[in-house]
Amino acid sequence: MKRILMLTFAVVTAATMALAADNTLGTWKRNIAKSKGAAGVSPVTNETLTREAIDGGAKITVKGERSDGSKIDAVINAKYDGTPVTVMGTGPAFDTTAIKQVNANTLTETRTKKGTKYHVTARTVVSADGKTLTTTTKGTDADGKPITATAVFDKQ
């Protein structure tokens, strides 16, 4: 009986550790040539994404610039439980996001902007070799028009 209990504990511990892995962590630089921005939005000319582990999620820092000269400087402290959190700073088209972790390489996200029709879903996937992070978004912009975008980042 003791052996079965120990084996069960080992399996549960291993499963918990596997689910806690997060291959999106680190510093990522946007690959402008491979990315496709949403229509009607000033294109991003440079962007660096830093993802640091916090208890149950990540602190996400985004810094960059758009072609119109506007700055991107935002921070998100999100748990991976799907609870909406406020985006602090400037630059993103959304002010609230809710993130869920699917596995160590995949996240899903719902992004909204209060007082507008902006509502998109995003799927972030880290490549098998761990060198590329791709976020694909689909939804409606602030005016309710359909939008899609793909942001490709290279691991730094």
C-alpha positions as CSV (number, residue, x, y, z in Angstrom):
1,M,0.0,0.0,0.0
2,K,2.8,2.4,0.9
3,R,4.5,1.7,-2.4
4,I,1.3,2.5,-4.4
5,L,0.9,5.7,-2.5
6,M,4.5,6.7,-3.2
7,L,4.1,5.9,-6.9
8,T,0.8,7.9,-7.1
9,F,2.5,10.9,-5.4
10,A,5.4,10.7,-7.8
11,V,3.1,10.6,-10.9
12,V,1.1,13.6,-9.6
13,T,4.2,15.6,-8.8
14,A,5.7,14.9,-12.3
15,A,2.4,15.9,-14.0
16,T,2.2,19.1,-11.9
17,M,5.8,20.0,-12.8
18,A,5.1,19.4,-16.5
19,L,2.0,21.6,-16.5
20,A,4.0,24.3,-14.7
21,A,6.6,24.5,-17.5
22,D,6.3,27.6,-19.6
23,N,8.5,27.8,-22.8
24,T,7.1,31.3,-23.6
25,L,9.4,32.8,-20.9
26,G,12.4,34.8,-21.9
27,T,13.1,37.7,-24.2
28,W,11.7,37.8,-27.7
29,K,12.3,40.3,-30.5
30,R,9.6,40.8,-33.2
31,N,10.5,39.6,-36.6
32,I,9.0,42.4,-38.7
33,A,9.5,40.5,-42.0
34,K,7.5,37.5,-40.9
35,S,4.8,39.3,-39.0
36,K,1.5,40.6,-40.5
37,G,-0.2,43.4,-38.6
38,A,-3.9,44.1,-38.5
39,A,-5.3,46.4,-41.2
40,G,-5.9,50.0,-40.1
41,V,-3.3,50.0,-37.3
42,S,0.0,51.7,-37.6
43,P,2.6,49.0,-38.3
44,V,5.0,48.0,-35.6
45,T,8.6,48.9,-36.6
46,N,10.3,47.2,-33.6
47,E,9.1,45.4,-30.5
48,T,10.7,43.4,-27.7
49,L,8.6,41.1,-25.5
50,T,10.0,40.0,-22.1
51,R,8.1,37.2,-20.3
52,E,9.1,36.5,-16.7
53,A,7.6,33.8,-14.4
54,I,5.3,34.9,-11.6
55,D,3.3,32.6,-9.4
56,G,0.8,30.8,-11.7
57,G,1.5,33.0,-14.7
58,A,3.8,35.6,-16.2
59,K,4.8,39.3,-16.1
60,I,4.8,40.4,-19.7
61,T,6.7,43.6,-20.6
62,V,6.3,45.0,-24.1
63,K,8.4,47.8,-25.5
64,G,8.6,49.1,-29.1
65,E,7.4,51.6,-31.6
66,R,5.0,51.9,-34.5
67,S,5.7,53.5,-37.9
68,D,3.7,56.6,-36.8
69,G,6.2,57.2,-34.0
70,S,3.8,56.1,-31.2
71,K,5.5,54.1,-28.4
72,I,4.6,50.7,-27.1
73,D,5.4,50.5,-23.4
74,A,3.1,48.1,-21.5
75,V,3.2,45.6,-18.6
76,I,0.8,42.8,-17.9
77,N,0.8,40.6,-14.8
78,A,-1.4,37.7,-15.7
79,K,-2.2,34.4,-14.1
80,Y,-2.8,31.5,-16.5
81,D,-6.3,30.9,-15.0
82,G,-8.3,32.9,-17.5
83,T,-9.0,35.7,-15.1
84,P,-9.1,39.1,-16.9
85,V,-6.4,41.6,-15.9
86,T,-5.7,45.2,-16.7
87,V,-3.0,46.1,-19.2
88,M,-0.8,48.9,-17.8
89,G,0.9,51.4,-20.0
90,T,0.5,52.5,-23.6
91,G,0.6,51.0,-27.1
92,P,-1.6,47.8,-27.2
93,A,-5.1,48.1,-28.8
94,F,-6.6,46.3,-25.8
95,D,-6.8,47.2,-22.1
96,T,-7.8,43.9,-20.6
97,T,-6.6,40.4,-21.2
98,A,-7.3,36.9,-19.9
99,I,-4.7,34.1,-20.5
100,K,-4.9,30.4,-20.2
101,Q,-2.0,27.9,-20.5
102,V,-2.8,25.0,-22.8
103,N,0.6,23.3,-22.4
104,A,4.3,24.4,-22.0
105,N,4.3,25.7,-25.6
106,T,0.8,27.1,-26.1
107,L,-1.3,29.9,-24.5
108,T,-4.8,31.2,-25.4
109,E,-5.9,34.7,-24.7
110,T,-9.0,36.9,-24.9
111,R,-8.3,40.6,-25.3
112,T,-10.8,43.4,-25.0
113,K,-11.0,47.2,-24.8
114,K,-13.6,48.7,-22.5
115,G,-16.1,51.1,-24.2
116,T,-15.4,49.7,-27.7
117,K,-16.2,46.6,-29.8
118,Y,-12.6,45.5,-29.7
119,H,-12.6,41.7,-28.9
120,V,-10.0,39.3,-30.2
121,T,-8.8,35.8,-29.3
122,A,-5.1,35.1,-29.5
123,R,-3.2,31.8,-29.7
124,T,0.5,31.9,-28.8
125,V,2.7,28.9,-29.8
126,V,6.4,28.3,-29.2
127,S,8.0,26.3,-32.0
128,A,9.3,22.8,-31.3
129,D,12.9,24.0,-31.3
130,G,12.1,26.9,-28.9
131,K,13.4,29.6,-31.2
132,T,10.2,31.1,-32.5
133,L,7.1,32.4,-30.7
134,T,4.0,33.1,-32.9
135,T,0.9,34.9,-31.8
136,T,-2.1,34.7,-34.1
137,T,-5.1,37.0,-33.3
138,K,-8.6,37.1,-34.8
139,G,-11.6,39.1,-33.8
140,T,-13.1,42.6,-34.2
141,D,-11.4,46.0,-33.9
142,A,-12.8,48.9,-31.8
143,D,-15.3,49.7,-34.6
144,G,-16.5,46.1,-34.9
145,K,-14.7,45.4,-38.1
146,P,-13.0,42.0,-38.5
147,I,-9.3,41.9,-37.9
148,T,-6.5,39.3,-38.1
149,A,-2.8,39.6,-37.3
150,T,0.2,37.4,-36.8
151,A,3.2,38.4,-34.7
152,V,6.3,36.4,-35.0
153,F,9.1,36.7,-32.5
154,D,12.6,35.3,-32.4
155,K,14.2,34.1,-29.1
156,Q,17.0,36.4,-27.9
